[in-house]
Amino acid sequence: MSRSPFAVALAVASQIVQAAQGAPAIAAAGTLLTTLFIGRAQAAPVSAPDIVESWLLPRYDTLLAAAKAQEQAWDGFCKAPSAEGVKELRARFAAVSEAWSAVEFITFGPVMLSLRPDRFNLFPERRNAVGRSVAELLADPTDERLQPKRFFRLSAAAQGLPALERVLYDDGAEAALVAGPEAARRCALGQAVALNLATIAGEIRTGWGSRSEGLLAQLVAGKADPVYFPDPNALLSQIVTDLAGAYQRVVDQRLLVVLGKSAEEAKPLLADRRRSGLSKETIVAIVASARALADALGAGLNAKDRASLAQTVQAAEAAAQGLPEDIGAAATTAPGRKTLEAAVAAFKAAQASVAKPLAAGLGVPLGFNALDGD
């Protein structure tokens, strides 16, 4: 029977204690070693394939299901537009937005190809790229660019959730979807975006496959892939790095940029999902998903480090739940800024805990993430 290095070390430490009963110093040292190894031996093995299978793929399943449901809702709405139908479309949009937020910080696997993250959710945008793209497509009298074979080649600003948010939530959008000269065109654009999102979600999920086929099977077998996993053994480090990036995305892109240096310099118009009123929900979804990932990875730590990690990520989740609904408005008031700044501190603490104790405890290096260098 094979024994793990920690089990062997624990046995050796125990023998030292037994053999050194007459030598208090040696016995004490042996007891200390035993305690240390018992603590580490309580940790469960953590592997990248297990994390992908148990944490990541269920979230991609949820994303795909939500995107398909949204596509079907648009197809049904466009056949019989109504105010009730707009409510349904907005609920489907919120579901896809939440599902995407739960995985948006993952940078490895099939999502890394074909600009899929930007095409799914271009954020942050520059120079009103989304607004200009949507206005241009709504004014186009032809359907040529909305066809699937053309649409996925358009600017990422026109393809994803931010574009769909404008179709659904721009001033007068509800009435314009139900009736009037723009209704058919706005509906056709919504259908094109919804189909595009379902297609991207399907491509990502299909690419991963299962333990018996596809990328996951390759990962389980420990086989390198020149595109996805040049070194399969480095994937756990990438997962931990992406986890740190989750908190950094919230702090840098969704809070600090809106807060500015003062209430007078706050930029509420930069709040993510401000049109749909989902600014808080987006952050909550990211942080909740990050906590679940941290819990899964934390199983590889000793009891003390696992408790320390759990405390910081739980505090971050509580801070997210306590955020005001309107992040942009809160940034312009003293009480609101105090809440946002406290949340920033909690998220930074969670990010720091990913480095230590998590990465240090697992013995994996933290790499650069997608936000480094911005």
C-alpha positions in Angstrom: 0.0 0.0 0.0 1.4 3.4 -0.9 1.5 6.1 1.7 1.4 9.9 1.2 4.5 11.9 2.2 2.5 13.5 5.0 1.4 10.2 6.3 5.0 8.9 6.3 6.2 12.1 8.0 3.5 11.8 10.6 4.5 8.3 11.4 8.2 9.3 11.7 7.3 12.2 14.1 5.3 9.8 16.2 8.2 7.3 16.5 10.5 10.2 17.6 8.1 10.9 20.4 7.9 7.3 21.5 11.7 6.8 21.3 12.6 10.0 23.2 10.5 9.5 26.4 13.7 10.0 28.5 14.8 13.0 26.6 12.3 15.9 27.1 13.8 18.2 24.5 13.8 15.6 21.8 10.3 14.5 22.8 9.0 18.0 22.7 10.4 18.5 19.3 8.8 15.3 18.2 5.5 16.4 19.6 5.7 19.7 17.7 6.4 17.8 14.5 3.5 15.5 15.1 1.2 18.4 15.7 2.3 20.1 12.5 1.9 17.0 10.4 -1.4 16.1 11.9 -2.6 19.6 11.0 -1.4 19.2 7.4 -2.6 15.6 7.1 -6.1 16.8 7.8 -6.0 18.6 4.4 -7.7 16.8 1.5 -5.9 16.6 -1.8 -7.0 19.3 -4.3 -6.6 18.7 -8.0 -7.3 21.0 -10.9 -9.5 18.4 -12.8 -11.6 18.0 -9.7 -12.0 21.7 -9.3 -13.0 22.1 -13.0 -15.5 19.2 -12.7 -17.1 20.1 -9.4 -16.9 23.9 -9.4 -16.5 25.3 -12.9 -18.5 23.0 -15.2 -21.8 23.3 -13.2 -21.5 27.0 -13.5 -21.0 26.8 -17.3 -24.0 24.5 -17.4 -26.1 27.2 -15.6 -24.8 29.8 -18.0 -25.7 27.7 -21.0 -29.2 26.9 -19.7 -29.8 30.6 -19.0 -28.6 31.7 -22.4 -30.8 29.2 -24.2 -33.8 30.2 -22.1 -33.1 33.8 -23.0 -32.8 33.0 -26.7 -36.1 31.2 -26.6 -37.7 34.1 -24.8 -36.6 36.5 -27.5 -37.9 34.3 -30.2 -41.3 34.1 -28.5 -41.4 37.8 -27.8 -40.7 38.8 -31.3 -43.7 36.8 -32.5 -46.1 38.6 -30.1 -44.5 41.7 -28.4 -46.1 42.9 -25.2 -45.3 44.7 -22.0 -45.4 41.4 -20.1 -43.0 40.0 -22.6 -40.5 42.8 -21.9 -40.6 41.8 -18.2 -39.8 38.3 -19.2 -36.9 39.4 -21.4 -35.5 41.5 -18.5 -35.8 38.5 -16.1 -33.9 36.3 -18.6 -31.3 39.0 -19.0 -30.7 39.2 -15.3 -30.3 35.4 -15.1 -27.7 35.3 -17.9 -25.9 38.3 -16.3 -25.7 36.6 -13.0 -24.5 33.3 -14.5 -21.8 35.0 -16.5 -20.6 37.0 -13.4 -20.1 33.6 -11.6 -17.5 32.6 -14.2 -16.2 35.9 -15.7 -13.0 35.8 -13.8 -12.0 32.4 -15.3 -9.3 32.9 -18.0 -8.4 29.3 -18.9 -10.0 26.7 -21.1 -12.3 27.3 -24.1 -13.3 30.7 -22.9 -9.9 32.0 -23.8 -10.4 31.6 -27.6 -12.1 33.8 -30.2 -12.4 36.8 -27.8 -15.2 35.1 -26.1 -15.1 37.1 -22.8 -15.2 40.4 -24.6 -17.9 39.2 -27.1 -20.0 37.9 -24.2 -19.6 40.9 -21.9 -17.4 43.8 -23.0 -16.6 45.6 -19.8 -15.3 48.1 -19.1 -16.0 49.7 -22.5 -14.2 52.6 -23.9 -15.6 55.8 -25.6 -19.2 54.6 -25.6 -18.4 51.8 -28.0 -21.5 49.8 -27.0 -23.9 52.8 -27.4 -22.5 53.7 -30.8 -22.7 50.1 -32.0 -26.3 49.6 -30.9 -27.4 52.9 -32.4 -25.8 52.1 -35.7 -27.4 48.6 -35.9 -30.8 50.0 -34.9 -30.5 52.5 -37.8 -29.4 49.9 -40.3 -32.4 49.2 -42.6 -31.0 45.8 -43.7 -30.8 42.5 -41.7 -27.5 41.4 -43.3 -25.3 42.1 -40.3 -27.7 40.5 -37.9 -27.4 37.1 -39.6 -25.5 34.6 -37.4 -22.8 34.1 -40.1 -22.0 37.9 -39.9 -23.0 38.9 -36.4 -20.2 37.1 -34.6 -17.7 39.0 -36.7 -19.0 42.4 -35.7 -17.4 44.5 -33.0 -17.5 42.9 -29.6 -19.3 46.0 -28.4 -22.4 44.9 -30.4 -22.4 41.2 -29.5 -22.9 40.8 -25.8 -24.7 41.6 -22.6 -24.0 45.4 -22.5 -25.6 45.7 -26.0 -28.6 43.7 -24.9 -28.9 45.8 -21.7 -29.2 48.9 -23.9 -31.8 47.2 -26.1 -33.8 46.4 -23.0 -33.2 49.4 -20.7 -32.3 52.5 -22.7 -34.8 55.4 -22.2 -38.0 54.5 -23.9 -36.8 50.9 -24.7 -39.8 49.2 -23.3 -42.3 51.1 -25.4 -40.0 50.9 -28.5 -39.8 47.1 -28.2 -43.6 46.7 -28.0 -44.7 49.0 -30.8 -43.6 51.8 -33.2 -41.3 52.1 -36.1 -38.3 50.7 -34.2 -39.9 47.7 -32.7 -39.1 45.1 -35.3 -35.5 46.3 -35.6 -34.9 46.4 -31.9 -36.4 42.9 -31.6 -34.2 41.5 -34.4 -31.1 42.9 -32.7 -32.2 41.4 -29.4 -32.6 38.0 -31.1 -29.2 38.3 -32.7 -27.5 39.1 -29.5 -29.3 36.4 -27.5 -28.5 33.7 -30.2 -24.9 34.9 -30.1 -24.7 34.5 -26.3 -26.2 31.0 -26.4 -23.8 30.0 -29.1 -20.7 31.2 -27.1 -21.9 29.6 -23.9 -22.5 26.3 -25.9 -19.0 26.5 -27.4 -17.4 26.9 -24.0 -19.3 24.1 -22.4 -18.9 21.7 -25.4 -15.2 22.4 -25.5 -14.8 21.2 -21.9 -16.6 17.9 -22.5 -16.5 15.3 -19.7 -14.2 12.9 -17.9 -14.5 10.5 -20.9 -14.1 13.0 -23.8 -13.0 16.5 -24.6 -10.7 18.9 -22.7 -11.6 17.6 -19.2 -10.8 14.0 -20.2 -7.5 15.2 -21.5 -6.8 17.1 -18.3 -7.7 14.1 -16.1 -5.3 12.0 -18.1 -2.6 14.6 -17.5 -2.0 15.2 -21.2 -0.7 18.6 -22.2 -2.4 20.8 -24.8 -0.4 23.3 -26.8 -3.3 25.8 -26.6 -5.0 25.2 -23.3 -2.6 23.4 -21.0 1.1 23.4 -22.1 1.7 22.3 -18.6 -1.3 20.6 -17.0 0.5 20.7 -13.6 0.4 24.5 -13.7 -3.4 24.7 -14.0 -4.0 24.7 -10.2 -1.8 27.8 -10.0 -3.9 29.4 -12.8 -7.1 28.6 -10.9 -5.8 30.3 -7.7 -4.5 33.3 -9.7 -8.0 33.7 -11.3 -9.6 33.5 -7.8 -7.4 36.5 -6.8 -8.4 38.2 -10.0 -12.1 37.9 -9.1 -11.7 40.2 -6.1 -9.5 42.5 -8.0 -12.1 42.8 -10.8 -14.7 43.9 -8.3 -12.4 46.4 -6.6 -10.7 48.0 -9.6 -13.4 47.8 -12.2 -16.6 48.1 -10.3 -15.9 50.2 -7.2 -12.8 52.3 -7.3 -13.4 53.6 -10.8 -16.9 54.7 -9.6 -15.8 56.1 -6.3 -13.2 58.5 -7.6 -11.1 60.5 -5.2 -14.1 62.2 -3.6 -17.9 62.5 -3.8 -17.4 65.4 -6.2 -15.2 63.3 -8.4 -17.3 60.2 -8.3 -18.3 58.7 -11.7 -21.7 57.0 -11.2 -22.2 56.6 -14.9 -19.3 54.1 -15.0 -21.1 51.7 -12.7 -21.5 48.3 -14.2 -25.1 47.3 -15.2 -26.4 50.7 -14.0 -29.1 50.7 -16.7 -30.6 47.4 -15.5 -30.1 48.2 -11.8 -28.0 45.1 -11.5 -24.8 46.7 -10.2 -25.0 45.2 -6.8 -26.2 41.8 -8.1 -23.3 41.5 -10.4 -20.8 42.0 -7.5 -22.7 39.6 -5.3 -22.6 36.9 -8.0 -18.8 37.3 -8.5 -18.0 37.3 -4.8 -20.3 34.4 -4.0 -18.8 32.3 -6.8 -15.3 33.2 -5.6 -16.1 32.2 -2.1 -17.3 28.8 -3.4 -14.1 28.3 -5.3 -12.1 29.4 -2.2 -13.9 26.9 -0.1 -13.2 24.1 -2.6 -9.5 25.0 -2.8 -9.3 25.5 0.9 -9.9 21.8 1.4 -6.3 21.4 0.6 -5.2 23.5 3.6 -4.6 22.6 7.2 -7.4 23.4 9.6 -6.0 26.7 10.9 -5.3 28.1 7.4 -8.6 26.8 6.1 -10.4 28.7 8.9 -8.5 31.8 8.2 -9.3 31.7 4.5 -13.0 31.0 5.2 -13.2 34.0 7.6 -11.9 36.5 5.0 -14.0 35.2 2.1 -17.1 35.0 4.2 -16.5 38.6 5.3 -16.1 39.6 1.6 -19.4 37.9 0.8 -21.1 39.7 3.7 -19.7 43.0 2.4 -21.1 42.3 -1.0 -24.5 41.5 0.4 -24.4 44.8 2.3 -23.7 47.0 -0.7 -26.3 49.6 -1.7 -28.5 48.7 -4.7 -27.3 51.8 -6.7 -23.5 51.7 -6.5 -23.2 54.9 -8.6 -25.6 57.0 -6.4 -23.8 55.7 -3.3 -20.5 57.0 -4.5 -21.8 60.5 -4.4 -22.8 60.6 -0.7 -20.7 60.4 2.4 -22.6 57.4 4.0 -22.6 55.6 0.7 -18.9 56.1 0.1 -18.2 54.8 3.6 -20.1 51.5 2.8 -18.3 51.2 -0.5 -14.9 51.8 1.0 -15.5 49.2 3.7 -16.4 46.7 1.0 -13.2 47.6 -0.9 -11.3 46.8 2.3 -13.1 43.4 2.7 -12.5 42.5 -0.9 -8.8 43.4 -0.7 -8.4 41.3 2.4 -10.0 38.4 0.6 -7.6 38.9 -2.3 -4.7 38.9 0.0 -5.9 35.7 1.6 -5.7 34.0 -1.8 -1.9 34.6 -1.7 -1.6 33.6 2.0 -2.7 31.3 3.3 -4.2 29.7 0.2 -1.5 29.8 -2.5 1.2 29.4 0.1 -0.6 26.5 1.8 -1.2 24.7 -1.5 2.4 25.3 -2.5 1.4 26.9 -5.8 2.8 30.2 -7.2 0.4 33.1 -7.9 0.9 34.2 -11.5 -0.1 37.4 -13.4 -3.8 37.8 -14.0 -5.7 39.6 -16.8 -5.8 42.9 -14.8 -2.1 43.1 -14.0 -0.5 46.0 -15.9 -3.8 47.9 -16.5 
